[in-house]
Amino acid sequence: MNTEFLEALNDLEKEKGIAIEVLLEAIEAALVSAYKKNFGSLKNVKVHIDRTTGEIQVMSRRDVVAEVSDDRAEIGLAEAKEIDPRYEEGDVVEQEVTPKNFGRIAAQTAKQVVVQRLREAERGIIYQEFSNREGDIVTGIVQRQEQKNVFIDLGKVEAVLAPTEQISGESYEHNDRVKTYIVEVKKTTKGPQIMVSRTHPGLLKRLFELEVPEIHDGIIEIKSVSREAGFRSKISVHSSDENVDPVGACVGPKGARVQAIVNELRGEKIDIVKWSEDPAVYVANALSPSKVLSVDINEKESVAAVVVPDYQLSLAIGKEGQNARLAAKLTGWKIDIKSESQAGLESEAELPIFEEDTDE
């Protein structure tokens, strides 16, 4: 150990942000173990590294006692006074016991400690970076699949796409570039474990934020998202500027913006609806693309009773109830849909009519 080694540690402190004192203390602790292991010593020792020269000293430590019961950790008062008359009972006598060939062992041990601490520091940096990105979207490259888990390279670390977070029917081939949503970042002994999703509603929200500048700028707000990944999603939007059509902005010129998101989600259908403070209007919009004749809101039971034209009933309900189910998730209302004839209506004119929003 020499001044060059200390200079190297100083460089690491600047580059990696690991305090040199932390490294030296870790090396000293490791050298105590190395000394006992290599020299079969049971003595109570400490190791000191000179912070200026890098010189290493192994010091035995024995407590001064009146009567010795363990000579590896204790020294009699009379013997201690022979070393230095100033010693009193309760003091600690330190004597250098550095072996002649300890330098080689020290260098090897120091290297192992530094490498380990660097690895821990890098893991810590990666953990901090990604723990702050929970709920964010990342792009990675598919590396491999193991037991249905897909491992995605994010550059500094691999993310895990569990089977439950994969879109049904979607395949993940080696070197495919995919966007995923960071669900959770766990700290483990092997480093940070990043769990990502392709099915989370947050992925859809983040994709719209990336594609629609008005959302990024705060002009348009995403109010709610409901999603059945791989099949269909609904998203409600609201504009703070009456001159900006929220649905049209999200669809984009010739549907370019929403189509880019559909392509990223491999063909998942997306309904973009206008949010409204009026729950009746909101529920009617949420059932798009079905036309709605009337909505009766029961606030006490949180139920919206919806009437649609007879020929629109199957469209309003959707395949296996999907459209109605997604609309209910989007609005937070239980939705009871009936056809015009089921509701016993004589004519469409007898009820409030919700005109289809031509912008949608």
Secondary structure, DSSP 4 states (H G I P E B T S, - for coil): --HHHHHHHHHHHHHH---HHHHHHHHHHHHHHHHHHHH---S-EEEEE-TTT--EEEEEEEEEESS-S-TTTEEEHHHHHHH-TT--TT-EEEEE---TTHHHHHHHHHHHHHHHHHHHHHHHHHHHHHHTTTT-EEEEEEEEEETTEEEEE-SSSEEEE-GGGSPTT----TT-EEEEEEEEEEEETTEEEEEEESS-HHHHHHHHHHH-HHHHTTSEEEEEEEEETTTEEEEEEEESSTTS-HHHHHH-GGGHHHHHHHHHTTS-EEEEEE--SSHHHHHHHHTTTS--SEEEEETTTTEEEEEE-GGGHHHHH-GGGHHHHHHHHHHS-EEEEEETTTTT-S-GGGS------TT-
